[in-house]
Amino acid sequence: MAKRVTTTATAAAVDSAAGRPPGSQNREYVPLKVLPPACPRCEGTAFTPREQTVTRDISGEIDGRVYNRIVWAKACCEGCGQWVTFREYHLVGS
């Protein structure tokens, strides 16, 4: 049977280890531009509070980003009374 060899890390070996150095900053992410939803009839953006929400744990990919939940919610346009269904994707890791 082969003899097991154990070593201890020295300060020089720890400093040259791969990975992010201690104290370094996190990566900067570009914020997503989110446009408010608009009514298809009058193009207004004022809606009543959302009602009748339906949540499903469905996973998939949209625009190259992975999601794990979809929420559908209905709201009424305050301008013309049109009912609109909103769909929200909950992205993994956000």
N, C-alpha and C positions, 0 to 999 in steps of 0.2 A: 504494500500500500504506500502511496506517496505521502511524504511528510508535508504537513500543512505549514505554510510560512505566513506569519503575521507581521505587519509593519505598522508603525505609528507615523502619523502625518507630522511633518515638521512645519514650522512657520513659513519657510520658503515654499514648500510644496502647496500649502493652503493658499498663499498669495498668487501662485501661478495656476490655480485651478480654473477650469472653464466655468463660464457663467457670468452673471451680472455681479460687478464688484459691490461690496457693502457700501451703503450710503448713496448709491446712484439713484437718479430720478426715474419715475415711471414713464412709460411711453405716452406721448401726447396723441390723443385721438381727435380727429376732426368731428365736431358735433354734426349730427344729421339735421338737415333742413326739413322741418315738419310744417306742412301747409295745413291750415284749418280746413276741415271738410266743408263742402258747399252743397247747398240744396240743388238738385238737378233741375228744378222748375224755375226758381227765382234767383238762384246763385247767391242766396243769403247765407251767412255763417252763424246766425243766432238760432240755437235749438233749445228746446225744453230739456230738463234733466233726462238722462237716458233711462229707459224702462225696458222691461222684458229681456234681460240679458240671458244669453245662453253661452255656457263655457264648455268647450270640448278639449280634452287632452289629446291633440293631434300633432304629430311632429312632421316636419318637412323642411323645405328650403325655399326661400323667396329672395330674389335679387342677390344670391350668393351667401345669404345669412340663414342660419339654422334657427327654427322656432320650435317650441314644444307645446304651445297652447294657442287656441283661437277663441276670441270672445266676440259674439255677435250681440249688438245692442240696438234697440229702436229708439228714435227720438222724433219729435215733431218740430218742423220748421216754424219759427215764430212769425215769419213774414207771410207765408202763404198757406200754412197748415199741412203741407206735404209730409208724410211719414217717410223717414229715411232709415235704412239699416246700415249701421257702421260695423266694420270688421277690423278687429285689432289683433295683430300677431305679437305674441310674447316671445321675444328673442332669448335664446339660451345665453346665459352669462351676463344678462343686463337687468 
